[in-house]
Amino acid sequence: MKSKDLTPIPPKYVSSGPVLKNVLTGDKIDSLRFPVPRFHELDRGRYFGTAHAVIQRDPDDGWVNLGTYRVMVVDKNRFALHAVPGKHGNILMYEKYFARNKVMPIAIAIGLDPVLWWLSCQRDTPWGVSEYDAAGGIKGEPIEVIRGEYTGLPFPARAEVVVEGEVHPGEWAEEGPFGEWHGYYANRGLLTVPEP
């Protein structure tokens, strides 16, 4: 069953969840405290996130997109994000935020409900429909989310790790190459995601 054929069920906002058990802010932020692997010998760096989703909001319509994009560690509190052209995340970033010279709030959630992660990897969810709604439709109940204190973005209450931050237009870092699972090295990206 494709996500576009489902009756969507919007997420349910909750005030707490397992993801809030340990919260680090300010100088305590250090992404290198997590097991951040270098997957392949020629990878430029270590990649943050497996079974993860990058969360963004359309600044015009307000719908929330979840997509699985590469996230390379630059240093302890900055990442390089690579959303390939044509993907919703890339369109939101370049055509919505950067075209207006606006900072884009972002959250990266790791260790998701398998249905939510699967949908974040698919191309079936149409523009303007949130993967949260589609996941709720598949599960038959809403996904519980928490409103991020820093970004205001909804992130899964039961995720293992969530990082909130911003993407600033004009701030770039080398990203990639990254070895894909089928044995080749993919294109490079250049976008830096600084942490708050």
N, C-alpha and C positions, 0 to 999 in steps of 0.2 A: 504494500500500500504506500503510495507516494504522499508526502506531507501536504501537497496541494489538494489532495482528495479528502482530507480530514476535516472534521469540525474542530476548529481551534479552541483551546481552553487557555485563557490568559493565566499568567503566573499569579501566585498569591504572595503578597508581601507579609513577612513576619519580622519580628523585632530581634530575634536571636536564632542561633543555630550552631552546629559544631564548628563551622569555619571561624567563628569568633573566639574560639577557645584561647588562641594565642595571637595577639595583635602587636605588631611592631610598627613604630612610626619614627619620623625624624632621623636622627643619627643612628638609631638602632636598626634601620633598614639595611639588610645585607643579603642579596639573593644568593650569594655563594655559601650561605649556611645550609642551603638545600642541596640534595644530590643532583647536580646539574651535569649531565654527561656530555662527553664528546663522542658522538655516535660513530664517526668514520674518520680514518686516518688523515684525510685531506680537508676536513672541515676547518673553516676559519676559526671557529670558537666552540664554546659549549652552548647547548641549546636548552632553554628553559621551557619545560612543558612537554608532557606526553599525555595523551587523552585530555587535551586542554581546549579552551575556546577563548578567543579574543572578543571582548564585548564592547560594542560601540552603539551610539544613538544617532539617528538621523536628526540633524539640527532643524529641519523643516517640518517633518511629519511626526517626529518623536518615536517612531518604531525602533526597536532594539534588535541589532544584528549580532549573531554569534557565529564566528567563523574560525576554523583552525588554520592559522597562519604561522610561519616560522618566527621564532622569537629567540634571537641569539644574545647571550650575555656580553655586554660591552665592559662593564665593571660592576661593582657591588650594587649600584643603584640605577643603572641604565641598561636598556635593552635596545637591540636593533630589530625592528619589526619588518617583515617582508610579506605583504599581501600581494599576490600576483595580479597583473592587470586583468580587468574583467570581473574580478570577484567583488562581492558587495563591499567588503572591507576596504579594498583599494578605491572603489568609486566614492565611498563616503569620505575617505581620507583626502583624496586629491580633488575631486569635483565639488565636494560640499564644504570641507573645512579649509583646506589649503588654498583653494581658489578665492576664498574670502579672507585669507591670512588670519584664520582663527585657530586657536589651540583646540585639539580634540581630546576630550576626556576618554579614558580607556581603562578597562579592567581585563586582567588575564586570570582565568579560573582553571585550576588544574585538579584532576581527580573528580570528574563529573559523573553524574548519572549516565550510564552507557547510552541511553536513548538521546539525551541532550547532546552528548559528544558526537554520536553518530550523525545527528542532524546538522551539527556545526561543520561536518566534513562534506555534506552533500550539496549538490547544485539544485535540488528539487524545490527547496523553499523559495517561493517567489519574492521578488523585491517588494518590500513593505509588509511582509509577514514575518513575525519574529519566530525564531526557532524555539523560544520558550512556549509560545502558543501551540506550535506544531507538536512539541514534546508532550504538552498537556493533553492534546488530542489523542496521541498514541497511547499514553498511559491511562487516559480516562479520568485524570485528576490534575489539578494545577501543580506546577513546579514551584516549590517554595523558594522565594528570593528575599534578599536583604538589600535595602537601599544603601549604597556605598556612602560612607561618611565624607570621603574626599571628592568623589566624582558624581555622586547621585545616581550612578548606574546600578541597575539591579544585578546582583550576582547570586549564584546558587548558594542557599543556606547550608547545603550539605557538601559543598566542594571541600577538597582537602586543603587547598591553598588558593588565595586570591590576592593579586597585586593590583592596586589602583595607582594610576598615574596619568600622564598627559603626553600627547604627541605634539611637538612644536614645529610649525612650518619653518623650513630653512635649517633645521638642526639635523645633520646627516652623519652617518658612520658607515664604514664598510661592513657589509654583511655577506656571508657566503664566501666560497661555495659551500654547499651542503650536499652530502651524499644521500641520494634518494634510495628507498628500500630495494628498488629493482636494479641497482648497480651503477647508475650514472650520477654525475654531479650536475645539479641544476643551476639556474641563473642566480645572479647576485642581486641583493637589495641594498638600499642605502639609508633607510629611515631609522632614526634614533628615537626611542621612547624613554625620556627621562622620568625618573621616579619623583614623587613629591618629597 
